[in-house]
Amino acid sequence: MINDEQEQIEEQSEELYEHYSFKADKGQIMVRIDKFLMDRMPNTSRNRIQNSCKSGNVLVNKIAVKQNYKVKPGDEISVVMPYPIREIELIPQNIPIDIVYEDDDVAVVNKPANMVVHPAYGNYTGTLVNAMMYHFQNLPEKKQDFYGRPGLVHRIDKHTTGLLVIAKTEFALTHLANQFFEKTTKRRYQALVWGNIKQDEGTITNYLGRSPKNRKIITVFDNENDGKIAITHYKVLERFSCFTLVECILETGRTHQIRVHMKHMGHPLFNDLEYGGDSILAGPNTANYKKFIQNCFDLIPGQALHAKLLGFKHPVTGKELVFDSELPEGFQNLIDKIKKFDG
């Protein structure tokens, strides 16, 4: 159970966590949902509730509603957020982190490999959030509505490297969550996969959900009753003798989406420990090649996946911000080694 909960929290781009739940009485008179919630949620402003409605964070009978929805008798109402309720004390830690952009409202960081984003059961320290907590506490000045903790609106898993945006105020958190919910952000990844992908570009669309046999991994399902819709667009960037470097553009952000979609195509990510990419899946059956692949495995701790580009609208100014990052050293060394071997 501990490992399952930790795995679920590592990468939940569009996962929503229930913070409040109510059920309207049989004698409930019809009233706007923002007023209904104001009467039941202490220390919450009407504006905050309306922002949550606009972000799709207020559900009635499991369906997102706007602030003018009229509550009816028997309605089941949930207020959900893209981050869990504070169940774990966040411990500030002085861990170096690459902050590529920061202002009063947001910070964009370039996460290294082998770092979990958020503390979870059995993994309380050494995470990106621990590092950002320390950074936030040592800022010379803070906005009046400073959130007090790193506001995560999307996540990448432990061995994936690259760009993440973090909210510094509750308004920024709600605004950014809405952009991810409405799928208006830009996210481009680079991945090295086993084998030669036949098509130069394409789109993968199916349903993803937790495997009933192993809750730590995600699997493909045939219908929406078992999983959530997942859409990945891919484009071949470079071909090697036994590998393909691809760009993946996320239309949705399901847990392990790129990793599962590439495996489903028959091309697992190189050195993906959970989805079969840590075995030799292409190339000659020679001792020299096996030694070469083992040396390649040693260059990176897990899957060859990098969140290269991230774009979003600034929650306050409305200006579109786009950030690009270079492949990390281990990933780049891997590409260079493969080119040298092929050459």
QUIHU-V789051 format. One record per residue. N is the residue number from 1. OMEGA is omega in whole degrees, 0 to 359 (none if undefined). Layout:
BEGIN
N/OMEGA  N/OMEGA
END
This chain:
BEGIN
1/180  2/181  3/180  4/180  5/179  6/180  7/182  8/185  9/185  10/182  11/182  12/186  13/183  14/179  15/179  16/183  17/182  18/178  19/178  20/173  21/180  22/172  23/181  24/180  25/178  26/181  27/182  28/174  29/181  30/182  31/178  32/186  33/179  34/176  35/179  36/183  37/178  38/181  39/187  40/181  41/183  42/175  43/180  44/181  45/178  46/180  47/179  48/179  49/180  50/176  51/178  52/177  53/180  54/181  55/182  56/184  57/176  58/184  59/171  60/184  61/175  62/178  63/180  64/180  65/176  66/187  67/181  68/177  69/179  70/181  71/181  72/178  73/178  74/179  75/174  76/189  77/178  78/170  79/185  80/181  81/182  82/177  83/183  84/172  85/183  86/178  87/184  88/176  89/182  90/184  91/177  92/178  93/181  94/180  95/179  96/179  97/182  98/178  99/186  100/177  101/176  102/169  103/184  104/189  105/185  106/171  107/176  108/183  109/177  110/187  111/176  112/175  113/175  114/176  115/175  116/183  117/189  118/176  119/177  120/182  121/182  122/183  123/190  124/188  125/176  126/183  127/177  128/180  129/176  130/180  131/182  132/175  133/178  134/180  135/181  136/181  137/183  138/174  139/181  140/180  141/179  142/175  143/182  144/181  145/178  146/188  147/178  148/178  149/179  150/180  151/182  152/176  153/173  154/185  155/168  156/189  157/195  158/187  159/175  160/179  161/171  162/196  163/175  164/172  165/182  166/179  167/179  168/176  169/180  170/177  171/179  172/179  173/180  174/182  175/180  176/177  177/179  178/179  179/178  180/179  181/181  182/177  183/178  184/177  185/176  186/179  187/178  188/181  189/168  190/183  191/172  192/184  193/177  194/173  195/184  196/178  197/187  198/183  199/178  200/177  201/181  202/180  203/177  204/180  205/175  206/182  207/181  208/178  209/179  210/177  211/178  212/181  213/182  214/187  215/180  216/182  217/181  218/180  219/181  220/177  221/184  222/184  223/185  224/179  225/184  226/183  227/179  228/181  229/180  230/184  231/177  232/173  233/181  234/179  235/179  236/178  237/182  238/179  239/174  240/185  241/184  242/185  243/174  244/173  245/184  246/170  247/179  248/178  249/183  250/170  251/170  252/182  253/181  254/178  255/177  256/190  257/182  258/182  259/181  260/180  261/179  262/176  263/180  264/177  265/184  266/182  267/180  268/176  269/178  270/178  271/175  272/188  273/183  274/188  275/169  276/182  277/180  278/173  279/179  280/185  281/179  282/178  283/184  284/179  285/180  286/180  287/180  288/181  289/178  290/178  291/178  292/181  293/178  294/177  295/177  296/178  297/184  298/183  299/181  300/185  301/182  302/187  303/179  304/183  305/184  306/176  307/192  308/185  309/177  310/178  311/179  312/175  313/179  314/186  315/182  316/184  317/183  318/180  319/178  320/179  321/179  322/182  323/179  324/181  325/177  326/174  327/178  328/187  329/182  330/180  331/180  332/177  333/177  334/179  335/181  336/181  337/178  338/178  339/181  340/179  341/181  342/190  343/none
END
